Every structure is written in C-alpha cells, then in structure tokens.
Amino acid sequence: MKDVKTTLLSRTSVRRYEREEIPAEAMDFIYEAVRNTPTSYNGQQFSVIDITDQNLKEELYAITNQKQIKTCRHFMVFLSDFNKISMLARRKGVDMPPFTNTMDAVTIGIIDASLAMMSAVAAAQACGLGTNCIGYLRTVDPAKVAEMLKLPKGVFVVCGLAIGVPREQPDLKPKQPRKTVFHSNHYRTDDESLTDELAAYDAEVQQYNLTRAGGTTSNDWCAHVIDYYRHAMDYRILDYLKAQGYDIER
C-alpha cells in the first residue's frame, strides 16, 4: 500500500491497462473508501454502478470512443441519486418535497458523487492501480447512457472512472502553481500579476505537451480548454436532467 503523500502527489491518468484481475482485497478497500465518503448532511445522495460485464463496457466504448472503458477491469459510473431516499420516504409515508427541481439538489448530488469518485481514485492509487476519470460519459449521449444503465427518475450520471492494473506510467502533468490556486482571506484582485502567472503556467503546459512521452501535441492550457467549452455549448444537459426528473425551477 502506498503512503498518502505518494498516492496523492504522484497520481496520473492511466489509459492503458493489463488484462489481469484486480485483487478482491483491493476492490473491497475501494468500496469501503467510497462508502465512507463525506457528503452533505450525511445525505449520501450518490450511487455507483460497478461495470465488469465486458459486453456493456464495449457498448459504452462504442458511443464514447474512450478505449480505457473497454480495457479496464472495473468501470465505475458515479451517479447523483435522489431515488433511494424518495423510495424510503414513500415506504415510511414521509412527504418528499420537490427538491430535485432546485439547483441546490443538482449541486448536492454532483458534489456527493464527485467526492465519492475521488475516494475511489485515492484508494485505487494507494493499491498501485491506475485510474482515469471520464467526464465525457455524462455528455456524449445522456439519454442513451441512462437507458443502457437503467437509471430511474432522480438519478443521473456525474462521471465515469476506469480502474485497472496499469500498463503505462504517464508523465505527471503540470498543475497551476500555488499562487494561482490559493487565495489568502479574499480573492486576489491584482489582475495583471495573476494573469502573468497564468500565462507562465500556460507556457509550461504547452512545453509539457511538446515533450511528453506517449505522443506530443502543441496544445496550451487556455485555448485548449476554451475550445472544449466552445464545443460543450452544444450539450443539452438541462433537457437530460429534466428527463431524469430534475425540472429545475430555482
């Protein structure tokens, strides 16, 4: 088992996996780490679908073109889930307010599921496994994915996570410097110096992409990420959320 420092500071996104099974004790540790995730008001408004069926993984690969989905041993789908508490409320005769019609419910579910996924990432990395978070699962064809996974009302996909025995050890990507991430007591208002620091980071990312192992690009950070935002403007996530029972009003 890796120590906490190594687990957190050496994490990389692994996209190529060996065929071997993940030891049962490692999966048990991951499951328990996920169950122990801190959540809003201990509401635990998340669920996880652990996909090991190769046919289903192949089907998800076919619509996402993310090869790591079909080659990993466990593909976990992290969900925002208000279905479970609604089921129990009906059993107990407790009136369930239309909370899923609020942005707060959407936010809570996404945060809970995201924290749970990070628990899985940390636990898997500590076991020497490789992981890759796949956000594209929530946007590629939300209605189709919901149908494939048989998601009831009150449940939607937040993110997918590939887990497996790594076949590669990618270079560690540069992250923003502390000065641009951490603000002391209030948000920094010195726009020029902050922009200068971000520009230096942007150049560092481009240099990394030009020299990294396993295929190079000329991508920087700023324009590359904004290009994704531009593409993502076509996603109709609100329509999908409404179809899943989140008729957001406020």
C-alpha positions as MATLAB code, in Angstrom:
seq = 'MKDVKTTLLSRTSVRRYEREEIPAEAMDFIYEAVRNTPTSYNGQQFSVIDITDQNLKEELYAITNQKQIKTCRHFMVFLSDFNKISMLARRKGVDMPPFTNTMDAVTIGIIDASLAMMSAVAAAQACGLGTNCIGYLRTVDPAKVAEMLKLPKGVFVVCGLAIGVPREQPDLKPKQPRKTVFHSNHYRTDDESLTDELAAYDAEVQQYNLTRAGGTTSNDWCAHVIDYYRHAMDYRILDYLKAQGYDIER';
ca = [
       0.000    0.000    0.000;
       1.390    3.394   -0.993;
       1.636    6.147    1.619;
      -0.709    9.143    1.457;
       1.901   11.544    0.056;
       2.880    9.241   -2.797;
      -0.756    8.381   -3.518;
      -1.880   11.989   -3.861;
       1.161   13.666   -5.382;
       2.105   11.033   -7.962;
      -1.401   10.467   -9.357;
      -1.656   10.367  -13.135;
      -4.448    9.446  -15.558;
      -3.833    5.915  -16.863;
      -5.469    4.886  -20.153;
      -3.742    1.552  -20.857;
      -4.316   -1.470  -18.612;
      -3.121   -5.036  -18.200;
      -5.630   -7.852  -18.601;
      -5.169   -9.229  -15.084;
      -7.900   -9.081  -12.486;
      -7.811   -6.617   -9.607;
      -7.293   -8.428   -6.270;
     -10.506   -8.783   -4.267;
      -8.977   -7.098   -1.224;
      -8.128   -4.028   -3.328;
     -11.699   -3.771   -4.590;
     -13.029   -4.208   -1.042;
     -10.820   -1.324    0.066;
     -12.096    0.871   -2.790;
     -15.737    0.038   -1.971;
     -15.236    0.877    1.709;
     -13.421    4.123    0.894;
     -16.347    5.145   -1.329;
     -18.894    4.240    1.360;
     -17.019    6.399    3.873;
     -17.095    9.498    1.657;
     -18.125   12.746    3.405;
     -21.416   14.014    1.988;
     -23.746   16.940    2.525;
     -25.737   16.439    5.746;
     -24.769   12.739    5.520;
     -27.442   12.539    2.810;
     -25.214   10.272    0.681;
     -27.032   11.365   -2.469;
     -24.935    9.210   -4.756;
     -24.731    5.668   -6.067;
     -22.106    3.790   -8.061;
     -22.608    1.278  -10.855;
     -19.566   -1.014  -10.978;
     -19.429   -2.381  -14.524;
     -17.465   -5.577  -15.126;
     -19.641   -7.003  -17.915;
     -17.410   -6.821  -20.988;
     -20.317   -6.522  -23.420;
     -21.679   -3.486  -21.584;
     -18.219   -1.908  -21.453;
     -17.891   -2.475  -25.191;
     -21.260   -0.782  -25.766;
     -20.208    2.230  -23.699;
     -16.924    2.351  -25.599;
     -18.836    2.327  -28.899;
     -20.632    5.575  -28.076;
     -17.758    7.340  -26.270;
     -14.705    6.125  -28.228;
     -12.859    6.024  -24.896;
     -10.796    2.839  -25.210;
      -9.975    2.704  -21.496;
     -13.628    1.883  -20.789;
     -13.381   -1.477  -22.543;
      -9.843   -2.351  -21.430;
     -10.129   -1.552  -17.701;
     -11.237   -4.305  -15.310;
     -13.794   -2.197  -13.425;
     -15.603    0.772  -14.926;
     -17.415    2.668  -12.185;
     -20.181    5.135  -13.004;
     -20.795    7.693  -10.264;
     -24.359    8.952  -10.065;
     -26.283   11.708   -8.373;
     -29.099    9.789   -6.692;
     -32.248   11.105   -5.029;
     -34.190    7.968   -5.960;
     -33.143    5.955   -2.901;
     -34.286    8.456   -0.285;
     -37.526    9.019   -2.234;
     -38.216    5.260   -2.192;
     -37.768    5.062    1.569;
     -39.836    8.225    2.117;
     -42.744    6.600    0.251;
     -42.393    3.456    2.381;
     -42.408    5.487    5.605;
     -45.154    7.867    4.499;
     -42.800   10.853    4.718;
     -43.651   13.712    2.361;
     -40.786   14.257   -0.106;
     -40.623   17.890   -1.305;
     -39.827   18.554   -4.993;
     -36.197   19.167   -4.049;
     -34.900   17.831   -7.358;
     -36.482   20.872   -9.019;
     -33.814   23.078   -7.412;
     -30.216   23.835   -8.401;
     -29.225   23.021   -4.830;
     -30.254   19.397   -5.351;
     -28.263   19.195   -8.575;
     -25.261   20.726   -6.832;
     -25.502   18.426   -3.813;
     -25.757   15.297   -5.951;
     -22.816   16.309   -8.128;
     -20.653   17.165   -5.114;
     -21.513   13.941   -3.277;
     -20.813   11.792   -6.346;
     -17.595   13.668   -7.131;
     -16.288   13.273   -3.590;
     -17.118    9.565   -3.780;
     -15.203    9.261   -7.042;
     -12.161   10.961   -5.524;
     -12.317    8.489   -2.631;
     -12.206    5.686   -5.202;
      -9.312    7.321   -7.064;
      -7.242    7.726   -3.894;
      -7.964    4.189   -2.711;
      -7.161    2.668   -6.109;
      -3.939    4.650   -6.453;
      -2.894    3.596   -2.950;
      -3.286   -0.029   -4.076;
      -0.968    0.559   -7.028;
      -3.811    0.586   -9.551;
      -4.342    3.011  -12.416;
      -7.408    5.209  -12.834;
      -8.897    7.531  -15.423;
     -11.868    9.848  -14.804;
     -14.140   10.055  -17.868;
     -16.467   13.051  -17.785;
     -17.468   12.537  -21.421;
     -19.801    9.760  -20.260;
     -22.239   12.362  -18.916;
     -22.357   14.384  -22.144;
     -21.827   12.077  -25.128;
     -25.429   10.795  -25.236;
     -27.025   11.207  -21.803;
     -30.383    9.686  -22.711;
     -28.760    6.623  -24.283;
     -26.456    6.077  -21.314;
     -29.404    6.437  -18.912;
     -31.271    3.797  -20.922;
     -28.283    1.433  -21.016;
     -27.741    1.724  -17.262;
     -31.494    1.628  -16.487;
     -31.391    4.826  -14.459;
     -34.674    5.688  -12.701;
     -36.020    9.190  -12.177;
     -33.947   11.165   -9.701;
     -30.660    9.658  -10.922;
     -28.153   10.991  -13.442;
     -24.558   10.329  -14.449;
     -21.886   12.583  -12.970;
     -18.696   10.872  -14.125;
     -17.137    7.537  -15.033;
     -13.956    6.027  -13.593;
     -11.806    3.377  -15.248;
      -9.790    1.228  -12.821;
      -7.216   -1.417  -13.690;
      -3.678   -2.682  -13.348;
      -1.634   -0.049  -15.206;
       0.280   -0.914  -18.379;
       1.819    2.576  -18.535;
       3.137    5.266  -16.223;
       2.339    8.612  -17.864;
       4.355   11.725  -17.157;
       2.994   13.856  -14.327;
       1.084   16.779  -15.831;
       1.936   20.278  -14.624;
      -0.740   21.851  -12.473;
      -1.363   25.504  -11.687;
       1.112   26.996   -9.191;
       0.025   27.563   -5.624;
      -0.153   31.328   -6.144;
      -2.961   30.964   -8.701;
      -4.838   28.266   -6.774;
      -4.740   29.552   -3.202;
      -6.082   32.964   -2.224;
      -5.450   34.331    1.256;
      -8.555   35.556    3.098;
     -10.096   37.039   -0.066;
      -9.881   36.599   -3.836;
      -6.826   38.212   -5.378;
      -7.651   41.442   -7.199;
      -4.213   42.125   -8.737;
      -5.380   41.052  -12.179;
      -2.155   41.802  -14.035;
       0.155   39.757  -11.811;
      -2.365   36.906  -11.627;
      -2.662   36.906  -15.423;
       1.143   36.905  -15.727;
       1.362   33.829  -13.506;
      -1.360   32.083  -15.510;
       0.457   32.935  -18.751;
       3.625   31.329  -17.385;
       1.633   28.225  -16.493;
       0.057   28.211  -19.949;
       3.538   28.138  -21.498;
       4.600   25.355  -19.118;
       1.655   23.202  -20.222;
       2.490   23.753  -23.879;
       6.108   22.765  -23.290;
       4.964   19.659  -21.444;
       2.695   18.677  -24.340;
       5.518   19.205  -26.828;
       7.891   16.892  -24.953;
       5.746   14.371  -23.064;
       6.100   10.628  -23.546;
       3.452    8.703  -25.460;
       2.520   11.254  -28.119;
       3.027   15.003  -28.323;
       0.824   17.968  -29.220;
       1.205   21.741  -29.326;
      -1.776   22.311  -27.036;
      -1.517   25.062  -24.471;
      -3.830   25.256  -21.447;
      -6.007   28.306  -22.088;
      -7.033   27.957  -25.739;
      -7.283   24.168  -25.482;
      -9.685   24.267  -22.534;
     -11.733   27.093  -24.036;
     -12.043   25.083  -27.241;
     -13.681   22.362  -25.139;
     -16.032   24.942  -23.618;
     -16.965   26.074  -27.125;
     -17.754   22.502  -28.138;
     -19.649   21.872  -24.897;
     -22.023   24.755  -25.636;
     -23.909   22.287  -27.829;
     -24.607   19.874  -24.966;
     -28.217   19.918  -23.810;
     -27.705   18.781  -20.243;
     -30.691   20.695  -18.904;
     -33.007   18.736  -21.198;
     -31.441   15.494  -19.971;
     -31.823   16.497  -16.323;
     -35.495   17.276  -16.892;
     -35.945   13.843  -18.480;
     -34.411   12.315  -15.348;
     -36.871   14.101  -13.070;
     -34.923   17.304  -12.319;
     -37.325   20.004  -13.522;
     -35.185   22.859  -12.263;
     -37.150   25.928  -11.282;
     -34.820   27.728   -8.840;
];
